[in-house]
Each structure stands twice: as C-alpha cells, then as structure tokens.
Amino acid sequence: MAKSTGDWIDNEREGCKFNDVRLEKRFEKLLGQLSDGIGESMPLSCQDWANTKAAYRFFLNDRVSEADILAGHFQATADRFSATSGLVLVLRLR
C-alpha cells in the first residue's frame, strides 16, 4: 500500500534536527507546500506572498544549513536501501 503524502513527508524529515523548534515547524510546513506544488515555482507552491517570503527567509537563515535540510532525506534513503534485499541501481549525473 502506498504511503500518503503526509507519511512520506514525516519519514523524509524525521532525521532533520534544527536548533530551534520554530525552524522545524517552518520546514514541515514548507515541505507540505512544496509537495503539493511539485514542479511549480516557489511562489506558486507557497500560494501567497507571506508564505513565499517565509520560505526564502528559511533558506537564507544562517542557522539552517544544507546538511540540516538534507539529513532526513539521506537517513530515509539509507533506510530504504537497508530494507532492499536485491540490487539497487544508482544513477550519477555529470
């Protein structure tokens, strides 16, 4: 059975740890908005100027790093690999 979008987002962000609970809540909201608007620009995904501005502020925040944002995804990916008994094809683009 396929996971719902909310379950997938929770799984992907589970390994993300930010220094501030407010950043974690903003990241959760941002992931929800971006998953609802996959392939859309940030303003279209965020729906209004306030959310768009908040998203850009989140990404520009000195207390948020690329490693913080990607930690959960990397952990979830490692968990998926561990759960697979067969070969896994990994593509690398140059």
C-alpha positions in Angstrom: 0.0 0.0 0.0 1.4 3.4 -0.9 2.1 5.9 1.8 0.1 9.1 2.0 1.9 12.4 1.3 1.9 13.3 5.0 3.5 10.0 5.9 6.2 10.4 3.3 7.0 13.9 4.4 7.2 12.8 8.1 9.5 10.0 7.0 11.8 12.3 5.0 12.1 14.9 7.7 12.4 12.6 10.6 16.2 12.8 10.7 16.2 16.6 10.4 17.3 18.4 13.5 17.2 22.1 13.7 18.4 24.3 16.6 15.0 25.8 17.0 11.6 24.2 17.1 10.2 27.1 15.0 12.6 26.2 12.2 11.4 22.6 12.4 7.8 23.7 12.1 8.6 26.0 9.2 10.4 23.2 7.5 7.5 20.9 7.9 5.0 23.5 6.6 7.4 24.3 3.7 7.7 20.6 2.7 3.9 20.3 2.7 3.6 23.3 0.4 6.3 22.1 -1.9 4.9 18.6 -2.1 1.5 20.0 -3.0 3.1 22.1 -5.8 5.7 19.7 -7.2 7.3 21.2 -10.3 6.0 24.7 -9.5 8.0 27.8 -8.7 8.4 28.7 -5.0 5.7 31.5 -5.3 3.2 29.2 -6.9 3.9 26.4 -4.4 3.6 28.7 -1.4 0.3 30.3 -2.7 0.8 33.8 -1.3 3.5 36.4 -0.7 3.7 35.8 3.1 4.4 32.1 2.7 6.8 32.7 -0.2 8.7 35.3 1.8 8.8 32.9 4.8 10.2 30.2 2.6 13.0 32.4 1.2 13.8 33.6 4.8 14.0 30.0 5.9 16.5 29.1 3.1 18.6 32.2 3.8 18.6 31.7 7.6 22.2 31.4 8.9 21.0 28.8 11.4 19.8 26.5 8.6 22.4 24.6 6.5 22.1 22.3 3.5 23.1 19.5 5.8 20.3 20.2 8.2 17.8 20.2 5.3 19.1 17.0 3.7 19.8 15.0 6.8 16.3 13.5 7.0 16.3 12.6 3.3 19.7 10.9 3.5 18.6 8.9 6.5 15.3 7.9 4.8 17.2 6.9 1.7 19.7 4.8 3.7 16.7 3.1 5.4 15.1 2.3 2.0 18.4 0.8 0.8 18.7 -1.3 4.0 15.2 -2.6 3.5 16.0 -3.9 0.0 17.4 -7.3 -0.4 18.3 -7.0 -4.1 20.5 -4.8 -6.1 19.9 -1.1 -6.2 20.6 1.0 -9.3 22.1 4.4 -8.5 22.4 6.9 -11.3 25.1 9.6 -11.3 24.8 12.6 -13.5 27.8 14.6 -14.5 
